[in-house]
Amino acid sequence: MVVNWKNDNNVHIRHEGMKSAVMFTPSRWSSFHQSFDKIDQQLYKRERGEHVNYRKHIGAGWYVSVSTKFPCVDIRKFDISGEETDCKTIMDGIAIRLSEWTTLKQAVKRLHEDHPIANTFTPCSNNPDHNTPEGIASCMECNISPIMSITPM
């Protein structure tokens, strides 16, 4: 698992030696990073044999999910047409094996130590333009397309 910092403040995660990767904008990174405790809770429930079906929108059609069905933390882009329950996965994304999750969190901690600006990233919903319905509607992180609105993160 490789976590890279790019000069444009984007963060990239990929499996070493593989093409599959995820690129996070600062607001998407913040949404993902802020979900770590909830992901840990879901993984604990899964480990205890409880049913888990967790999915969180982190921006621009990207979701992080944990489920009983798959032994991974999945970060994937979805195509949503019609109802949000009609999500269809797109091949873009990465599956982080359960055995890699702790390693990823350690790499993230190092990334935040090496690049303190990452600690200042906030979800787009914290931006002042999200104080109005028009601001939310024009946000490309909250809205997958101009006609499809998602509840802000």
C-alpha positions in Angstrom: 0.0 0.0 0.0 1.5 3.3 -1.1 0.2 6.7 0.1 1.6 9.6 -1.9 1.4 13.4 -1.4 1.3 15.4 -4.6 2.3 19.1 -4.9 -1.3 20.1 -5.8 -2.3 18.9 -2.3 -4.0 15.8 -3.6 -3.4 12.5 -1.9 -3.0 9.2 -3.8 -3.4 5.7 -2.5 -2.5 2.6 -4.6 -1.4 -0.9 -4.2 2.3 -1.2 -4.8 3.0 -2.5 -8.4 -0.6 -2.1 -9.5 -2.5 0.4 -11.6 -5.6 0.7 -9.4 -5.5 3.9 -7.3 -7.6 6.6 -5.7 -6.9 10.3 -5.9 -8.3 12.5 -3.1 -8.8 16.2 -3.4 -8.3 18.0 -0.1 -12.0 18.0 0.9 -12.4 14.4 -0.2 -9.3 13.4 1.8 -10.8 15.2 4.9 -14.1 13.3 4.5 -12.3 10.0 4.2 -9.9 10.7 7.1 -12.7 11.8 9.4 -14.5 8.5 8.7 -11.6 6.3 10.1 -13.2 5.9 13.6 -16.6 4.8 12.0 -14.7 2.4 9.7 -12.9 0.9 12.7 -16.2 0.5 14.5 -17.7 -1.3 11.4 -14.6 -3.5 11.1 -14.9 -4.5 14.8 -18.6 -5.4 14.3 -17.7 -7.4 11.2 -15.0 -9.2 13.2 -17.5 -10.1 15.8 -19.8 -11.7 13.2 -22.4 -8.9 13.1 -24.0 -7.8 9.9 -22.3 -4.7 8.4 -23.4 -2.6 5.5 -21.7 0.8 5.8 -21.2 3.3 3.0 -20.3 6.9 3.2 -20.1 9.5 0.4 -16.8 11.2 0.6 -17.2 13.4 -2.5 -17.8 13.6 -6.3 -19.4 10.1 -6.4 -16.7 8.5 -4.3 -17.7 6.3 -1.4 -15.9 4.4 1.3 -17.6 1.2 2.3 -17.3 -1.8 4.7 -19.6 -4.8 4.4 -20.0 -8.3 5.7 -19.9 -9.5 2.1 -16.4 -8.4 1.2 -13.2 -8.6 3.4 -12.0 -5.1 2.7 -12.4 -1.4 3.1 -13.6 -0.4 -0.4 -13.0 3.1 -1.8 -14.9 3.3 -5.1 -16.6 5.6 -7.5 -20.3 5.0 -8.1 -22.7 6.1 -10.8 -25.9 7.2 -9.4 -28.8 7.5 -11.7 -32.3 8.0 -10.3 -32.6 7.0 -6.6 -29.4 6.9 -4.5 -30.3 3.2 -3.8 -29.7 2.5 -7.5 -25.9 3.0 -7.2 -23.8 1.1 -9.7 -20.1 0.7 -9.1 -17.6 1.9 -11.6 -14.3 0.1 -11.9 -12.4 3.1 -10.5 -11.3 2.5 -7.0 -9.3 0.4 -4.6 -10.0 -2.4 -2.2 -7.9 -2.2 1.0 -7.6 -5.7 2.5 -8.4 -5.9 6.2 -4.8 -6.9 6.8 -3.7 -3.6 5.2 -6.0 -1.3 7.0 -3.8 -0.7 10.1 -0.8 -0.2 7.8 -2.7 2.4 5.8 -3.7 4.3 8.9 0.0 4.3 10.0 1.0 5.7 6.6 -1.7 8.3 6.8 -0.4 9.4 10.2 3.1 9.8 8.7 1.7 11.7 5.8 0.0 14.1 8.2 3.3 14.5 10.1 5.3 15.1 7.0 2.7 17.4 5.4 1.0 19.3 8.2 -1.2 21.2 5.8 -3.2 18.0 5.4 -4.4 18.6 9.0 -6.1 21.8 7.8 -8.2 20.1 5.1 -11.9 20.2 5.7 -14.9 18.6 4.0 -16.5 20.8 1.4 -19.6 21.1 3.6 -17.6 23.4 5.9 -17.0 25.9 3.1 -19.0 29.2 3.4 -20.6 28.6 0.0 -22.5 25.7 1.6 -24.6 28.1 3.6 -27.1 28.4 0.7 -29.0 25.8 -1.3 -27.5 27.3 -4.5 -24.0 26.9 -3.1 -24.6 23.3 -2.2 -26.2 22.7 -5.7 -23.1 24.1 -7.4 -20.6 22.0 -5.5 -19.1 19.3 -7.6 -18.0 17.3 -4.5 -21.6 17.1 -3.2 -23.3 16.7 -6.5 -22.4 14.0 -8.9 -24.1 15.8 -11.8 -25.9 19.0 -12.2 -29.3 17.3 -11.9 -28.4 14.8 -9.1 -28.1 16.3 -5.6 -26.5 14.4 -2.6 -26.9 15.4 1.0 -23.7 17.3 1.9 -21.0 15.3 3.8 
